[in-house]
């Protein structure tokens, strides 16, 4: 019952126009709260790259970040290959104005094309990317996944299976992991 109520709340928010998502253009801005970063230590809005293949999880992530007033702009990609291309500004992500370097990456592990573990390995082994904080957000509770993320330098591991309240609590301070330096 509680889960059904929360899903209806998220659906209602999207249907009422309180939330929007451009499903046809991965990499597009999906959330921008222009004034939210004023008064923080950041002079520009936080740029969050969300790597998530499940559209419902993406909607839920956006909803939780917005309701927790997490400042900034969200960009999204749907698989590991797109994540790598976005971060290396290749192919359709070559324009830095529309695909800027993120201050924070929210990375699912279970991705098509290139899995999240490989994406994390590539990020942390690339001198141009290794300083971008990565928060793994996965439905996996497997200890080996948590250990791998920690070993590879992920800033945090958040399990989606902890429930809505736990996910909301974990996301409330997600911006504190962001690279506060220049993107």
KACOR-V557855 format. One record per backbone hydrogen bond with DSSP energy under -1.0 kcal/mol. CO is the residue of the C=O (numbers start at 1). NH is the residue of the N-H. E is the energy in kcal/mol with one decimal. If there is no record, write none. Layout:
co | nh | e
CO | NH | E
CO | NH | E
This chain:
co | nh | e
1 | 5 | -2.3
2 | 6 | -2.1
3 | 7 | -2.5
4 | 8 | -2.2
5 | 9 | -2.1
6 | 10 | -2.5
7 | 11 | -2.8
8 | 12 | -2.9
9 | 13 | -2.1
10 | 14 | -2.0
11 | 15 | -2.9
12 | 16 | -2.2
13 | 18 | -1.4
13 | 19 | -1.4
14 | 17 | -1.1
21 | 23 | -1.3
25 | 28 | -2.1
31 | 74 | -1.8
33 | 36 | -1.4
35 | 38 | -1.2
37 | 40 | -1.8
46 | 73 | -3.6
47 | 103 | -2.7
47 | 104 | -1.6
48 | 75 | -3.0
49 | 106 | -2.9
50 | 77 | -2.1
51 | 108 | -2.0
54 | 58 | -2.2
55 | 59 | -2.5
56 | 60 | -2.3
57 | 61 | -2.6
58 | 62 | -2.6
59 | 63 | -2.6
60 | 64 | -2.7
61 | 65 | -2.5
62 | 66 | -2.5
63 | 67 | -2.7
64 | 68 | -1.6
65 | 70 | -2.8
66 | 69 | -1.7
72 | 33 | -1.2
73 | 48 | -3.1
74 | 30 | -2.7
75 | 50 | -3.1
76 | 27 | -2.9
77 | 52 | -2.1
79 | 83 | -2.0
80 | 84 | -2.2
81 | 85 | -2.5
82 | 86 | -3.0
83 | 87 | -2.7
84 | 88 | -2.3
85 | 90 | -2.8
86 | 89 | -1.2
90 | 93 | -2.3
91 | 94 | -1.4
95 | 99 | -2.0
103 | 179 | -2.5
104 | 49 | -2.7
105 | 135 | -3.3
106 | 51 | -3.2
107 | 137 | -2.4
109 | 111 | -1.4
109 | 116 | -2.6
112 | 80 | -1.6
112 | 114 | -2.4
115 | 119 | -2.0
116 | 120 | -2.8
117 | 121 | -2.3
118 | 122 | -2.6
119 | 123 | -2.6
120 | 124 | -2.5
121 | 125 | -1.2
123 | 126 | -1.1
126 | 129 | -1.4
126 | 130 | -2.7
129 | 132 | -2.5
133 | 105 | -2.2
134 | 155 | -2.6
135 | 107 | -2.5
136 | 158 | -3.6
138 | 160 | -3.0
142 | 146 | -1.9
143 | 147 | -2.9
144 | 148 | -2.0
145 | 149 | -2.4
146 | 150 | -2.2
147 | 151 | -3.0
148 | 152 | -2.4
149 | 154 | -2.9
150 | 153 | -1.2
156 | 136 | -2.4
158 | 138 | -2.3
160 | 163 | -1.0
163 | 167 | -2.5
164 | 168 | -2.7
165 | 169 | -2.4
166 | 170 | -2.8
167 | 171 | -2.3
168 | 172 | -1.2
171 | 174 | -1.5
173 | 176 | -1.9
174 | 177 | -1.7
175 | 178 | -1.3
